[in-house]
Amino acid sequence: MARSFPLSNWLMLCILLGAASPMLAADQYPHRPVRLIIPYPPGGAGDIVGRMMGNGLAAAFGQQVVVDNRGGGGQIIATQIAANATPDGYTLFLASATHAINPALRDKLPYDTLRDFAPITLVAQSPLVFVAHASLKATSIRELIAAARAQPGRINYASSGPGTGGHMSVELLKSLTGINLVHIPYKGAGPALIDVVGGQVQMICTSPLPAMPHVKAGRLRALGMTSLERSPAHPDVPTVAETVPGYQSTLWYALLAPAGTSQAVIRRVHGDAVKVLTDAQVREQLLKLGATPVGNLPQQLQAFVRDEIARWTRVVKQAGITLNP
């Protein structure tokens, strides 16, 4: 005759299995392809950094990492998709500096920038560079400031869109110096840079990756880097801070997951991401892009993003920046 199994034992077994299931899932992670959402169209600096990380993680995971480019909408479209994804570790998100700029500029976002994401690691930081067409009679930030003061509202600058790092970097310069420059927003860094090279717009602050080849070819002039210290990739280009003390605006990339992703999975992804960033070949590729690899702890990344939001909120308030319709 079969012996009965006490109800209390069944309950205990269920509790133990329930507690063990996240650990079992983390041990088996990942057992299928992982999606990496990138808030840029293909080809730009952010896409290159994202694909570099995706390739490194794929090798570490033993699973394919599928890049999902979701450009447009001031990166809000991609960010909302990532925030709403199932928190099972199979969706990762490459955030950028715009991730911290958007809450400073917009009262209503379809997600909470801090609460709706689990931080993993800061991937890399990179300066932007102010470059100008020859029609702008300025060869340095000092000369740009002097020209803007002599011709208030007559010098224009392009950006890849309202609220992007390039836009806010120029607005920060305006706030610190009191100059008046006219913003010409585009729907991407590529078209904006093309029009600066063609002379339709006088200036842009953008990633060194697409801009510096035009500088080397003599089509544009480099006026200044936005980092506090000179870029190892372009040591001959002075920083804006050398003329405007305290000026700093960096382009950064961070790896996030939807909030609720298990800490075991976060630890696995973090460990593999840091290994990718310490790989000599990856570091060399990032440095060639003008980017410095980081690989910090999740809690450090969370504090960094919080500080960035606060910093850009102060800039927006002090400068009275509003988004164009």
Stockholm file with secondary structure:
# STOCKHOLM 1.0

chainA/1-325         MARSFPLSNWLMLCILLGAASPMLAADQYPHRPVRLIIPYPPGGAGDIVGRMMGNGLAAAFGQQVVVDNRGGGGQIIATQIAANATPDGYTLFLASATHAINPALRDKLPYDTLRDFAPITLVAQSPLVFVAHASLKATSIRELIAAARAQPGRINYASSGPGTGGHMSVELLKSLTGINLVHIPYKGAGPALIDVVGGQVQMICTSPLPAMPHVKAGRLRALGMTSLERSPAHPDVPTVAETVPGYQSTLWYALLAPAGTSQAVIRRVHGDAVKVLTDAQVREQLLKLGATPVGNLPQQLQAFVRDEIARWTRVVKQAGITLNP
#=GR chainA/1-325 SS CCCCCCHHHHHHHHHHHHHHHHHHHHHHCCSSCEEEEESSCTTSHHHHHHHHHHHHHHHHHTSCEEEEECCCGGGHHHHHHHHHSCSSSSEEEEEETHHHHHHHHCSCCSSCTTTTEEEEEEEEEEECEEEECTTSCCSSHHHHHHHHHHSTTTCEEEESSTTSHHHHHHHHHHHHHCCCCEEEECSSHHHHHHHHHTTSSSEEEECHHHHHHHHHTTSSEEEEESSSSCCTTCTTSCBGGGTSTTCCCEEEEEEEEETTCCHHHHHHHHHHHHHHHHCHHHHHHHHHTTCEECCCCHHHHHHHHHHHHHHHHHHHHHHTCCCCC
#=GC SS_cons         CCCCCCHHHHHHHHHHHHHHHHHHHHHHCCSSCEEEEESSCTTSHHHHHHHHHHHHHHHHHTSCEEEEECCCGGGHHHHHHHHHSCSSSSEEEEEETHHHHHHHHCSCCSSCTTTTEEEEEEEEEEECEEEECTTSCCSSHHHHHHHHHHSTTTCEEEESSTTSHHHHHHHHHHHHHCCCCEEEECSSHHHHHHHHHTTSSSEEEECHHHHHHHHHTTSSEEEEESSSSCCTTCTTSCBGGGTSTTCCCEEEEEEEEETTCCHHHHHHHHHHHHHHHHCHHHHHHHHHTTCEECCCCHHHHHHHHHHHHHHHHHHHHHHTCCCCC
//
